[in-house]
Each structure stands twice: as C-alpha cells, then as structure tokens.
Amino acid sequence: MIARLEATTVIKDDILQKFAHYFNVNIDILKNMEEDIAQKIVNNTYESGSINNTFEDGSTSNIHQGEGDQVVNNPLEEVIKLTKEKDALLQQIIEKDQEREKQLLKALELALGKIG
C-alpha cells in the first residue's frame, strides 16, 4: 500500500484524511506539505527501537533503546541515585587506600626493625 502511494504524484483526499487522523494533524498541513519537508518527516521516524533524526545541517543522531535499557522518567532521581553510587565507590577506594597504607607501614616497620 505504501509503495503504491510513494509511486503516485497526487494522493486522494480520503487517503490523506486517514493519514491526517492517524498523525493527529489537519489535512491541510498534509496537502500543503513540500516534498523536502516530507522527506524530513520520513528521515525522523521511529523504527524498531531506534529514533533516527536528520537535521537541517545534514548531521544525524540515532537514539536506540534496546532490551535492558532503562528510560529515565525523572532525571533528578537518576542523578541522586548515581551520586549515591559514586559516593559508595569513593568510600571503598578510601578504605582500600587506608588498608594499603597500614600494610605499607607494617612492612616499613619490619624492614627498619631488621636493619636496626
């Protein structure tokens, strides 16, 4: 069906009305649409979990949501969560550094005791 529509130069009003209803736009927008604008809409489509965008300067972006990807609905909560995770990792690093320092001091004391 779509391939046949692509091959036509004029699309009937009843078909345009169906598209307008589906995309929730006024039929006049579709009737007055220029071809390059239509191409931008085609280039900015959602296909199989990806949003592909082509911008006016020719640059593109591809946003993909695959299995296991999480959509962030509240970015502030995500920032707080990541900050807590970062703090926990930093605390682990500090504890490991303190342990290493104690071990080095013990090794130094042993080495100095054997020398002296």
Order of alpha helices (4+ residues) and beta strands (2+ residues): alpha-alpha-alpha-alpha-beta-beta-beta-alpha
